[in-house]
Amino acid sequence: MTFTSWQFGAFVGAVFTVYYVPFVRRFQVYVLITASLFFYGYGQPELLGLLVIAVIGTWIFLVLSFRCRIWRWAGIIFNLLLLGFFKYKFLFFIPPATSGGVLCDFLLNLPLPVGISFFAFHNISLLVDLPKQGREASVWEVLLYVIFFPQLVSGPITQARNFFPQIKPKEMTAVPFVEATQWLVLGYFFKLFVANNLNEMTAYMAYPYFETLRTSDKWLLVFLYSFQIYADFFGYSSIAVGLALLFGYRLPENFDRPYLSRSIAEFWRRWHISLSSWLRTYLYIPLGGSRGGSIRTYINLIIVMGLGGLWHGAGLSYLTWGLMHGILLAFERPFLGKLDTYGMLAGFRTVVVFVVVSLLWIFFKLPDFAHAASYFAGLFSEASIQNPHKIYRSLALAYSLPVILQHLMVPRPYGSRWRRAVEPFAYGALVALMFAEAGPDSAFIYFQF
């Protein structure tokens, strides 16, 4: 059951109706837990038990950690082992040619649990934050925090310190319906109109199709994929924020016009903000951050980004993508305070960062490192097969334009007066476009993580 299916719309409508029935107010947490379990079990019923075990196991470690700190580390290791086994098992366990035993075969054949990277990070945040605050939590509160269905599959990653204070009875009169609707419309528009249509074009980036592309088309697709992955993940995050608001919870915003960044460091303050914040809080700072001198700082940056790449997937391409971002962060760090630029030079830096980020997306789009390397090399040599252009540039511009315009728009409060007058018509146009010109249905890119 994906966010874009009619079944999900019916599901949200039913849950919302029950949630705000007056006599249910005391049981709202249980309504959301039940709905979240149903939502997850609808897609992967065979792995619903694993999700429950992971959450309840984490809660037990949390309770024990108030008695002895070592249990906190045991809980963190427990979650890392779960994540490591399911996401990276084939890096360490090679399935035998013959049967390795019923239990071994069963474990190795289990599919990757949807959203395991996200709920593992939520569990770790829980184990770190609550003991520091001296705040105990019931198993129901822990279940709600980890499996809250708007964020369960692909985030945003909400730190426990920010979510738990929001767990209290909700009133429908307090729901910001206008803001929630705006987030939902934006999210569905960017997914259905932008990402799904661009997906039809970037499908040519896959092997062996890219070998038949002209060099100019390969370059064009690199930038189209940049727009697609932004629209796809921004769309999911916006839908999640809007849905959470309907139920009285505020999730963190995940993007802040990242393609306007003038450095890689700024890019990571604007892109997937909840992941960047998690890595900084729970990995970079514990490693020592920037407290151990320049060399140690550079090493920490590369380690953190390398692990961030592996968090996305078990493959050399993901590791390369992460390590390259880490190396670039380390390389530019000594110059950041000396590069306060404006005007044309600032614009040049923005273009350079966008091109570099877009090129690195190749390793993200093509998990097979050999294919990614071949595509990258093909950007600088003409294909031997001279096929006609396969990408309609006018359509590519039309589907990319919303991302470009959104990045160029002046954020509030600037221009808020004219925005209030124009916004109802603008959102109406977005709704019309998403229904009239929605692209073929495709899964959210971050579902695979």
N, C-alpha and C positions, 0 to 999 in steps of 0.2 A: 504494500500500500504506500505509494509515493505521494508527495505533497501535491502533485499535479493530476491525480486521479479523482474521478467523481466519488469513488468510495471514501477517499480521505475527506472530501467535503461533507459527505453525509455523516461520517464519523465525528468530525469536529462539531457539526451542528448538534448532534445528539448529546455529546459530552458537554457542550456549552449550555444546553437547555437544562440538563440535570444538575450541572454544577451550581447554577444560581437559583435553584428552587429553594425557598426560604428555610424549610426544615432540614435541608441537606447542608446548610452552612457549616455546621460543626464537623461534617464528614468530607469536606472538600478535598483534603489531602488524600483520603482514601479513594475518592472518585478519580483524581488525577493519576494515582498509582495504578488503579485498575485499568484506566484508559491507556496508560503507557505500556502496561504489560500486554494488553490486547493488541496495541499498535505494533509492538515488536514481534509478538508471537504470530501476527497475521502474515509476516514475511518470512520468518525463520522459526517456526514452532519447535523444531528439534533443538534449537539453541536457547530457548527461553529459560530452561533450567540453568544453563551456564551463566546467563545474565544474573539470575536471582542468587546463585551461589557466590558469584563475584561480589555482589553488593552486600549480601548478608555476611559473607566472610570478612569484607572490609569493615563492616560495622562492629563485628566481634573484635577485630584487631584495634579498632578505635576505642572501644570500651576498655580493653586491656591496657591501652597506651596511657590511660589516665593513672594507672597504677605503676607502670614501668615503661620508660622511654623505648626500651628495646623492642616492644611490641609494635611501636609505630614503624620502625625499620622492617620488622617482619611483615607488616601489612603492605608496605611499599614493595618489598621483594615479591610478595605473593602476587601483586598486580602486575609487576614487571615480568614475572614468570608466565602468567596467563597471556599477557600481550606477546611475549617472546615466543611461546610455544605456537600459538595460533597464527602469528604473522610471519614468523621466521623459521618454522619447523623444518621446511624443506631445504634450508641452508645448512642444517646440522643433521637432519635425519633423512637418509636416502631410502625410499621405500624398497624393500627387498624384492628380488625377482619372484620369489615364492612367498607364501604366506608367512608373516612374522608373528602369527598368533592373533587370536580374535581381538583382544584388547588393543594390541599394537595397530592392527589394520583399522579398527574402529576409530582410534584417535587420529591416525594419519589421514583418514578419509573425511574427517569432519570439515565442513566448509569454513571459510573465514567468517567469523561473526560480524555482521554489519555494525559499524560504529564502535568496534572494540577499542580503537585508538582513542576515541573521545571519552568513552566511559571509564577507561583505565586512567586517563589523566584526571578525570573528575574524582575518582577514588583516591588518587595520590594527593590531590589538593585538599580533600577532606581530612586525610590523615595528618597533614602538615598544619593546616590552618586551625582546626578546632581545638586541639590540645594547647596550642599557643595562646588561644583566647580563653582557655579554661571553660569552654562551652561544650557540655555534653549534648548528645542528640539521640533521639529515639530511632529505632530501626525504620519507622515510617518516614521520618524526616530524611534519613539517609537515602531511602528508596526514592523519594520524590526528587531529591537533588540530583541523583545519578541518572534516573530513567525518565525524567520529565520529557514527554514525547516531542515537543517542538525542537529540543536540542539534542536528543538522544543519538541520532544517527550521524550528524555532521556538525555539531556545535551550534553556536559559538561556545567555546570552552568557558564556563562560568566558574570563577574561583569561589570556594565554599564561603569565604568571609563575606562575599557580596550577596550570595543567594540565601543563606540561612536566615538573616534578619527579615527576609520577605515572607517567610512561611508563617502566615496568620490568616484568619478568615477574611474573605474578600466580599465586597459588595458590588453589584452590577453598576450602581450609580457612580462608582469610582473608576470605571473602565474608560480610558481615553479612546473612544471609538474612532474619532477622526484620525488620530495618530496611528492607531492600529491598522485602519483601512489603508492609509497612505503607505505604510510599510508593506502590507500584503499586495497592494496593486503594483508597487515598484518591484517587489520580489518576483511576482508572477510574470510581469512584463519582461524583465530582464532574462528570466529563464525561458519563457515560451517564445517570445519574439526574437530576442537577440541570440541567446546561447543555442537554442535548438536549431535555428536557421544557420548560424555559423558552423554548427556541428556537421551539417551536410557538406560544407566546403572543406573543413579541416580533416574530414575523413580521408582525404587524399594524402595526408601526412603519414598514414600508416604504410608499413612495408607490405607488398612491393610497389604500391601505387605511386609513392613519391619518386620512384625511379623513372617514371614516364613523364614527370613534370619538367617544364622549362625552369631555368634558374630564377627567372623573375617571379614565377608562380610560387616557387618554394619560399622565396623571401616574403611574398605577400601572405602566404599561409602562416608563417611564423608570427606575423603581427595580428592576423585574424585569430590565431589561437590565444594570443595574449588577451584580446578582447573577449573571446569566448569564455576562457577560464575565469576571468573577472566577473563577467555577467552571470555565469553559472553559479559561482560560489557566493557572490554578492546577492544573487537572487535567493538562494537557499537561506542565507543568513537573515535577509530581510523578512522572508516569510516566517522564520523562526521567531524573530523579534516581534512581529505583528501578532502571531498566534499567542505568544507568551503574554503580551499585553492584554489580550482578550480574557485571560485567566488571572490577571492581576499581578503578573511577574514581569520584571524588566531585565532583559538579557543585555549583555554588552554589545555595542555596535562593533562590527568586525572590519570595516573598511572606511578609509578616509581619503578618497581620490588618490590611490597609490601611484598612478602613472604620472603624477606631477612631481614626484620625488626628485630631488637634486643630488641624492647620494643613495647608496645601498642601505646605509643605516636608516635614513629617512623612509626609504621604501618599507623597511620592516617595522617602522612605527605606524605605517599606514595600511599595510597588507596583512590580512589574517591577524588582526591586532590581538585577539584573545590567545592565539597560539604564541605569538611573540612575547606577550606578557607572561604566559605560563613558563616558557623556556627561560626567560630572564629571572623570574621569581624562584622557580624550583630547580633550576639547573645551573644557569650562569652565575648567579650570586653565590650559591653553595660551593661552586667550584673555586670561588675566590674573586670572581668578577674582574674588576680593574684594580684590585687592591695589591696585587703582587708585582707591579711593574709592567713595563710595556710588553716584554716578551711573553710573560705569563698571560697578559690580557689577550694578546693575539692568539695564543694557543687555546685559551678558553673559548674565544669566539669561533675558531675553526672546529673545536670539539663539539660545541653546542649546535652549530649549524649542520655539522656532519650527522649528528644524532637526530637532528630535526629532519634531515633528508631521509634517513632510515626509518623514522617514525611514519613517513608517508608510504613506504613500501620496502620490501626486502629485495633489493636489486642494486646493481652497480650504477645504473642510471640515477636512481634516487640519491645514492650516496654521493655521486659526482655533483649532482645539482646542489646538494646541501654544502659540500665541501667548497665548491666554487663560490657560493654566497659567503661562506665563512672567510675564505681567502680574500675576497674583495672587501669585506668588512674590515679585516685586519690591514689590508693595503691602504685603504683610504683614511683610516682612523687618524694618523698623524697630521693629515692635511685639513681635516674638517673645520677646525677652528680658524684656519687661515683662508678659507674659501667662501667668505661671505660675499656672494656675487648677486648682482641685480641686472635687470634688463636683458640684453641679448646673451650675455655670458651665462646668466642663470637659465635662460631658455636652452642654450646649447647643452648645459649639464643635464637638464631634464631629458632632452632627446637622447643623450648618450646613455643615461641610466635606463630609459625605456628600451632602447635597442639591446643593451646588455641583458636586462631581465628577460626580454622576449627571446633572445637566443638561448638562454638557459632553460626556458620552458620546453625546448626540444627534448631535453633529457627527462622531463616530466611527462611529456606527451608520449614518448616512445620508451617504455620501461626496459626493452631489450637494448643494452648498451651498444651492441654492434649496429643496430638499426639507427639509433640516435647519432652515433659517430658518422655513419654513412650519410645521413641526411645533412648533418652539419657540414661535412666535406662537400656535399653537392651544392651548397650555397655559393661556393667559390669556383665551380666548374660547370660547364654546360653538359646536360644529359646527352648521351649518345643517341637516344631515341628522341627524335624531334617531333613530338606530338603537338597539335594545336593547343592553344590556351584552354584550360578546363575550368577556370574560375571567372565568373561574371563579375567584373570589377564594379559595375554600378550596384549590383545587389550586395556585394561585399561592403561597399561604402554605406548603403542604406541600413544594413544590419549592425554595422559598427558605430554608426553615428550616435545612437543613444549613449554609448559609453563615452565617446568623445565629448558630447555636449554636457553630460553629467559632470565630467572632470573640469570643464571650463566654467560651469555655473558658479557664481559667487555664493558661498554658503551664508546661511542666516547668521546674524540679523540683518546683514546688508541687503537692501532691496526688498525687505519683508513686506512693505506696503503693496507694491505692485504684484508681489507673489501671491498675497492673499486674494487678490482680485482674479489672477490668472489660474491659480492652482486647480480649482474645481474643473475648469475646462481642460487643463493639461492632463489631469488624472483620468478624465473621461475619454480623452483621445488615446491614452495608454491602454485603457480597457478595450476600446474599439479595435486598436491595432492588434492586441494580443489574441483577440477572438478571430479577427479577420485574416491574420497573417501568421498564425502560430506555426512554428516549424514542426517537423515530425518528432514524436515523443522520443526522448532519450533520458537515460538515468543521469542524476546529478553526478558530476565528476568526483566529488569528494565522498560519495557513497562507497567507493572502493577502498577507502582508508579507515 
